[in-house]
Amino acid sequence: MGDRVLALLQTRSFMFAAILAVVLFVANLIVQASFVSGSALPETLADLAPFAIIAMATAPSVVTGGLDLSVGPLLSLTNVMLVAVLIPAGLGGAVAVPILLLMGALVGAISGALIAYVRLPAIIVGLCGLFVLTGIAQEILLVPEQAPGNWTEHLGAKVGPIPGALFTMAVPLIVWFALRRTPFVKAMFSVGGDAPTAFAAGINVAHVRILAYALGGMFAVIAGLALTGLVRSADSSLGLQYTLIAIAAVSLGGTPVGGGRGGLVGALLGATCIFLIQNLLSGLEISAQWLDVVYGCVLIGAVILGSQLRPRRLVGPAR
């Protein structure tokens, strides 16, 4: 029985996060069942969306064996660009969203190119991107600013009868599952599992890494849109707090640092676990200062668990 459970956790690396999410959900229901009531559900999902999407934005770089620390600041830059530049310029969503997605893809592709062609360590590129994007966001908007009424408000509430956050969280998942039908995702796993072997097999490792980082950059933009719909303001410092959360969520969701397996489903479940932990601590009236301690412990535990569950001499997708 124990061997079967271990095998399931190895082949479906997100299963631990799924089980933990169920346990935490039940605990939250016991403490404060109202957080998923009909009237509160859209707000609860809107609170979850930035957590979940920024974790999904981090996953592609980790799958390929890297780590993009700039997705958090890119979320913040998206928020600032939208509120302080694009909306005042009179640009609606049909124009603003493609501009922002292009920005995210370009930022991610530059990071991937520096890693692939200049041979800089991913952690150094990520730190540089973090500082540069944070500086740009602060140059555009140094102090927080309230957003005028705009279309992103629906993302933090409802689009018709449906919570808007469901749309923002669904987009990365739809893109990911569509890409799984192509050779690209398999190439990502191969590059993350063993880049030299992937190169020897004819995979263009540099192109795969660049595209993976570009994909993460676009997902980070979607997270920025979700955040704007939630807070209805712009703040150039908001993105930094999401960086550690994203890494912890991805690791907890079964995508080990070092790559080779994992995916967006696990990242979503890992972020859900962290969100439920935060909500549970709030319901128990435990000081918010303990959240950082919890994030650190979750990250350490997830890394240890991932190393123990990682199958030997096996590289493959999880979902």
N, C-alpha and C positions, 0 to 999 in steps of 0.2 A: 504493500500500500504506500509506504513511504517513498519507494522508488518510483511509483507511478506519479505521485505528486511532484517529486523532483523533476521527472521527465516533462511533465506538463508545464512547470515553471520555466524550464529551459527552452522548450519549443514555443511557448507563448509567454514571453518575458513580461508582458503587461498583467499577467494574472494576479501577481502579488498586489499590485496597485489596485486592481479591480476588487479583490477581496477586502483590502483595507478600506477602500472607498465605501463599500457596503457597510462595514462595521462602523465607520465614522458617521455615515448618514444616519444609521439607527441611533447612535449616541446623540447626534444633534436633534433628532426627533424627540428623544426623551427629555432633553434639556429645554428645547424651545421649538416645538412643532410648527409654530407660526411662520418660520422662515421659508416654508414651501407652500403656504396657503395660497389660494387663488390670487389674492390681491398682492401678495408679497413676492410671488414667484418671478415676475419680470424683473423686479429690482435685484433679487438674489442672483438670477442668471446674468444680469448686467454687471454685478460685482465680480462674478466668476470669469466673465469673458476675457478681460485683459490678462489675467493670470494664465488662463488656458491657452490663449492664442500666442502669447509671448513664449510659452513653453514649447508649443508646436513650431514656432519660428526658430527656436534653438536646435530642435531635433535634427534637421538636415545636416548641419555642420558637424554635429556629434556623430551621426551615423557614418559619415565619411572619415572619421578619425580626427576631427578638429574640434574647435570650440569657439563659437562666435559670441564674444562678450559685448558686441556693439548693438545687438538687437534691442536691448533695453533703452539706450539712448536714442536709437532710431525710432522707437515708439514715441518717445518724448518729442523728438524733432518733428515727427508727423503731426502730433498734437499742436505744437507751436506753429508750424507752417499753415495748418488748416485754419486755426483761429485768428492768427495775427496777420496772415498774408492772403490766403486764397479766398476765404469768406469775405473779408473787407473789399477784395477786388471784384466781388460780385460773381465769383465762379461757383456754379452749382456742383452737385455730386458727379454729374456726367462728365465734367471736365476736370474737377479737382482730384477725383479718385485715380484716373489714369496717370495724371501727373505725379501723384504721390507714389503709386505703384512703380512707376518708372524710376523714381528717385530711390526707392527701396531696393529694386533690382540692381541699379547701378552701384549703390553703396556695397551691397553684398558681393557683386561681381568683382569690384576693386579689391575687397578683402580676400576673396578666393584667388585672384590673380597674384596678389603679393605672396600668398602662401605657396601657390603652385609654381610660379615662375621665378620669383625672387628668393624662394626657399626660406622665408622668414617663419619662425615658429608661430603656430596659430594663436597661442596665448598672447604673444607680443603684438601681433596684428590686431587682435581683439581689444587689447588695452589701448593701443593707439587710436583705434576707431572709437572707443568709448570716450576718450578725452576730446578728440576732434569733434565728434557729433554733439557732445555736451556743450563744448565751447560755441559751436555754431548756433545751437538752440538758445543759449544764453545771450548771444549777440543779437539774435532776432527779438528775443523777449526776455528781459532780465528779471522782471517781477511778474507774478501771476496776473492773468487778465481774464475777466469774465467773457464768455463767448456770447455773441448776439444770437438771437433765435435762428436756428438753421436745421437742415435735414438730419444731422447726426442725432438729434434728440430722440428720434424714433428708435435708434439703435440701443439707447439706454432705457427705452420703455417698450412700446409695442409697434409692430408694423401690421396694422389691421388688428386681428385678434391674437396674433402670434408674437411672443416676446422677441424683440429685435435682436437680442443677444444670440438667439438660436441661429440667425442668419450669419452673423459674423463668425461664430464658432464653426458653422457648417462649411464655410467656403474653403478653409485650408484642408479639411478632411475630404471634401469632394475632389479637390485638386490632387491630393495625395493618392486617393484610391484610383483616380484616372491615370496617374503616372505609374501606378503599380501594374497596369496592363501593358506598359512599355518596358524596353530593356533598361531604361534609365535607373529605376530604383534598384534593380539587381546589380547594376554597375556600382551604385552607391555603396551597397553592402559589401561588394567585392573590394572596393577601394578602402573602405573602413576596416575590413577584416585583414587584408594583406595587400598593401599598395604595390609592392614589387611584383607579386604574383599576378595581380590584376593587369599591370603594365605588360608583363610577359605574355598574358593571354590576349593582348590586343586592345585593351581598354585604354582610352585616352584619359589618364588619371587627372591631368590638369583641367580638362574641360569638365569632367564630372564634378570636381571640387568647385570650380567657378560657378557652375549652374546650381549646385547645392546651396552655396552661400547666397546666390541671387534669389533663389526660392525662399530661403529664410528671411531675406530682406523684405520681400513682398509680404510675407506673412506678418512681419513686424509692423508694417504699415497698416495692415488690417487691425492689428492689436491697438495701434494708435487711434484708429477711427472708433473702435469700441470704447477706448478710454475717454475720448472726447465726448461721445454720447453719454457716458456715465457721469463725468464730473462737470460737463458743460462749461469748461474753462480751459485755459492753457497755462501750463507750468513747466518750465524747462528743466526742473529738477525731478520730475516724477519718474522718469525712466530708470534712474539708477537703482531704485528700490526693487525693480522687477528683475534685475540681472541675476542676483543670487537665487531668487525664487524660481526662475526659469531653469537654472542648472540643477537645483534640487528636484524640481518636478520631473525633468527629463530623466535623471538618474533613478528616481523612485519609480518611474514608469517603465523601467526595464531597458533603457537605452544606455549602455555602459559607456563611461568616458574611455575613449579608445576606439569606439565604433564597431562596425561589423554586424550589428543587429539592432532591433528596436523599431521605432516609428512614431507616428503622430498619435495613434490611439493610446499608446502608453504614456506619451507626454500629456495628453488630455486628462487621463486618469490620475497621473501624478499631480498635476495642478489641482484637480478636483480634491484630492486628498489633502493637499496643503491648505486649500481654501476652507475645507470642512474643519481642519484643525484650528484654523484662525477663528472660524465662526463658533466652534465649540469653546475655545478659550474666552471669547467675548461673552458667550452665554453663561459661562461659569464665573464671569466677572473677574477673570485673572488679568493682571496687568499686561497691556500690550507690549511692554518692554521685554517680555519673555518670548515674543514672536521670533526675534532674531536667534535666540537660543534654540528654539524649536527648529527653525530652518537649518541651522548648522547641524543639529543632531540628525535631522532627516537626511541631509546630504551625506553625512558620514555613514549612516546606516545603509542608505541606498547604494553607495559605492561598495561597501563591504558585501552586501547581499548580491550585487551584480557580479562581483568577482567570484563569489562562491557558486553562483548558479550558471555562470557562463560555461557552455559546453566546450569540451576540449576538442581541438582540431575540427571545429565545425563553425562555419560562417553561414548565416542564413537570416532571412527576414522574419520579423515577428508579426507585424501588421502596423 
